[in-house]
Amino acid sequence: MRLLMNMLWFVFGGWISGTLWLLAGAILAITVVGLPWTPAAFRIAGFSYWPFGKLVIDRHTGPTSLILNILWFILAGWWLALHHLVLAVGLAVTIIGIPFAWQHVKLAMLSVTPVGKAVVEA
């Protein structure tokens, strides 16, 4: 079932989201200022391609992660999370879209504070 849901997710938009996150990670890697957020962007890209059967957990919580997450939230995180929440509400209206809405909620939580998180198999 996980494979089927991931394939549906990928075909109906996951490939766009994942590819844009890979592009964002590449752009962040090119800039010196964006290097601390590059691994987080690549992590979100992988999660955006195949989100079913994966969990987001805290990996490192420390002052560096906190500062990077605060800057991320101010500059990009809040509107990325808002985007995913709007999509989640739209999908949750339909019964068949509820599993996909839940994945957007997980992506919203990861988009708010991506530094210090890990994506693991469930």
PATI-407135 format. One line per 4 residues: number of its first residue (from 1); for each residue x, y, z of N, C-alpha, C. Coordinates in steps of 0.2 Angstrom, whole numbers, always signed. Layout:
NUM) X/Y/Z/X/Y/Z/X/Y/Z; ...
***
This chain:
1) +4/-6/+0/+0/+0/+0/+4/+6/+0; +10/+6/+4/+14/+12/+4/+17/+13/-3; +19/+8/-7/+22/+9/-13/+16/+12/-18; +10/+10/-18/+5/+13/-22/+4/+20/-20
5) +4/+22/-13/+2/+29/-11/+8/+33/-13; +14/+31/-13/+20/+35/-15/+20/+36/-22; +18/+31/-26/+18/+32/-33/+13/+37/-35; +7/+37/-32/+1/+42/-34/+4/+49/-32
9) +7/+49/-26/+10/+55/-23/+15/+58/-29; +19/+54/-31/+25/+56/-35/+22/+58/-42; +17/+55/-45/+14/+56/-51/+10/+63/-51; +6/+64/-45/+2/+69/-45/+5/+75/-41
13) +11/+76/-42/+14/+82/-39/+20/+82/-35; +22/+76/-32/+28/+75/-28/+34/+76/-32; +34/+74/-38/+40/+75/-42/+42/+83/-43; +37/+87/-43/+38/+94/-44/+40/+97/-37
17) +37/+95/-32/+40/+97/-25/+47/+95/-24; +48/+89/-25/+55/+86/-24/+60/+89/-28; +59/+90/-35/+63/+93/-39/+65/+101/-37; +59/+104/-35/+60/+111/-33/+65/+112/-27
21) +64/+107/-22/+68/+107/-16/+75/+105/-18; +76/+101/-23/+83/+99/-25/+86/+106/-28; +82/+109/-32/+85/+115/-35/+86/+121/-30; +82/+121/-25/+83/+126/-19/+90/+124/-15
25) +91/+117/-14/+97/+115/-11/+103/+117/-15; +102/+116/-22/+108/+118/-26/+110/+125/-26; +104/+129/-26/+105/+136/-25/+108/+138/-18; +106/+135/-13/+109/+136/-6/+116/+134/-6
29) +118/+129/-9/+124/+126/-9/+129/+131/-13; +127/+134/-18/+131/+139/-22/+133/+145/-17; +128/+147/-13/+129/+153/-9/+133/+151/-3; +137/+155/+0/+141/+154/+6/+136/+155/+12
33) +131/+159/+11/+126/+161/+17/+121/+155/+17; +120/+152/+12/+115/+146/+12/+117/+139/+14; +124/+139/+14/+127/+132/+16/+124/+128/+22; +122/+132/+27/+120/+128/+33/+113/+125/+32
37) +109/+128/+27/+102/+125/+26/+102/+120/+20; +108/+119/+17/+108/+114/+11/+106/+107/+13; +109/+104/+18/+107/+97/+20/+99/+97/+21; +97/+102/+24/+89/+102/+26/+85/+102/+20
41) +87/+106/+15/+84/+106/+8/+84/+100/+5; +90/+96/+5/+90/+90/+2/+86/+85/+5; +86/+85/+12/+82/+80/+16/+74/+81/+14; +72/+88/+14/+65/+89/+12/+64/+86/+5
45) +68/+87/+1/+67/+85/-6/+66/+77/-6; +70/+73/-3/+69/+66/-3/+62/+64/+0; +61/+68/+6/+54/+67/+9/+48/+69/+4; +49/+74/+0/+44/+76/-4/+43/+72/-10
49) +48/+68/-12/+47/+63/-17/+43/+57/-15; +45/+54/-9/+42/+48/-7/+40/+49/+1; +35/+52/+3/+33/+53/+10/+30/+48/+14; +26/+43/+10/+23/+38/+14/+27/+33/+17
53) +26/+31/+23/+30/+26/+27/+36/+29/+30; +37/+36/+30/+42/+39/+33/+40/+44/+39; +44/+45/+44/+43/+49/+50/+48/+54/+50; +47/+60/+53/+51/+65/+54/+53/+66/+62
57) +59/+65/+63/+61/+65/+71/+66/+70/+72; +67/+72/+78/+72/+77/+80/+79/+73/+80; +84/+76/+77/+91/+73/+77/+95/+77/+82; +96/+83/+81/+101/+87/+85/+97/+93/+87
61) +97/+94/+93/+94/+100/+96/+99/+104/+100; +101/+110/+98/+107/+113/+101/+106/+121/+99; +110/+125/+101/+110/+132/+100/+111/+134/+92; +115/+130/+89/+116/+131/+82/+110/+130/+78
65) +107/+124/+79/+100/+122/+76/+95/+127/+78; +95/+129/+84/+89/+134/+86/+90/+141/+82; +96/+143/+81/+97/+149/+78/+96/+149/+70; +98/+143/+67/+97/+142/+60/+89/+141/+59
69) +86/+138/+63/+79/+137/+63/+75/+143/+63; +77/+148/+68/+74/+154/+69/+75/+158/+62; +81/+159/+60/+82/+162/+54/+78/+159/+48; +78/+153/+47/+74/+149/+42/+67/+151/+43
73) +64/+151/+49/+57/+152/+50/+55/+159/+48; +59/+164/+49/+58/+171/+48/+58/+172/+40; +63/+169/+37/+65/+170/+30/+60/+166/+25; +59/+160/+27/+56/+155/+22/+51/+150/+25
77) +52/+148/+31/+48/+143/+34/+41/+144/+35; +39/+150/+37/+32/+151/+39/+28/+151/+32; +30/+154/+27/+26/+154/+21/+26/+147/+17; +32/+143/+18/+32/+136/+15/+27/+132/+19
81) +27/+133/+26/+22/+129/+30/+15/+131/+28; +14/+137/+27/+7/+139/+25/+5/+136/+19; +9/+136/+14/+8/+133/+8/+5/+126/+8; +9/+122/+12/+7/+115/+13/+1/+114/+17
85) +0/+119/+22/-7/+118/+26/-13/+120/+21; -12/+125/+17/-17/+126/+12/-19/+120/+8; -14/+117/+5/-15/+111/+1/-18/+106/+5; -16/+105/+12/-18/+100/+16/-26/+101/+17
89) -28/+107/+18/-35/+108/+19/-39/+107/+13; -36/+109/+7/-40/+107/+1/-40/+100/+0; -35/+96/+1/-36/+89/+0/-40/+85/+6; -40/+88/+12/-44/+85/+17/-51/+85/+16
93) -54/+90/+12/-61/+90/+10/-63/+84/+7; -59/+81/+3/-61/+75/+0/-59/+69/+4; -63/+64/+4/-61/+58/+8/-55/+54/+5; -54/+54/-2/-48/+51/-4/-42/+55/-4
97) -43/+61/-2/-37/+66/-1/-34/+66/+6; -37/+63/+10/-35/+63/+17/-28/+61/+19; -26/+55/+16/-19/+53/+17/-14/+57/+14; -16/+61/+8/-11/+65/+5/-11/+72/+9
101) -17/+74/+12/-17/+80/+17/-12/+78/+23; -12/+72/+25/-8/+71/+31/-1/+72/+29; +1/+70/+23/+8/+71/+21/+10/+78/+20; +5/+82/+18/+6/+89/+18/+7/+92/+25
105) +4/+90/+29/+5/+92/+36/+12/+90/+39; +14/+84/+37/+21/+82/+39/+26/+87/+36; +25/+88/+29/+29/+93/+26/+29/+100/+29; +23/+102/+31/+23/+109/+34/+27/+109/+40
109) +26/+104/+44/+30/+103/+51/+38/+103/+49; +40/+100/+44/+47/+100/+42/+49/+106/+39; +45/+110/+36/+46/+116/+32/+47/+122/+38; +44/+121/+43/+45/+126/+48/+52/+126/+51
113) +54/+121/+54/+60/+120/+57/+64/+114/+54; +68/+114/+48/+71/+109/+45/+77/+107/+48; +81/+111/+51/+88/+110/+54/+87/+106/+60; +91/+100/+60/+91/+96/+66/+86/+91/+66
117) +83/+90/+60/+78/+84/+59/+80/+79/+55; +78/+73/+56/+79/+67/+52/+73/+64/+49; +73/+61/+43/+68/+58/+40/+70/+50/+40; +66/+46/+44/+67/+39/+45/+61/+35/+42
121) +63/+29/+41/+57/+24/+39/+53/+23/+45; +47/+22/+44/+42/+21/+49/+42/+13/+51
***
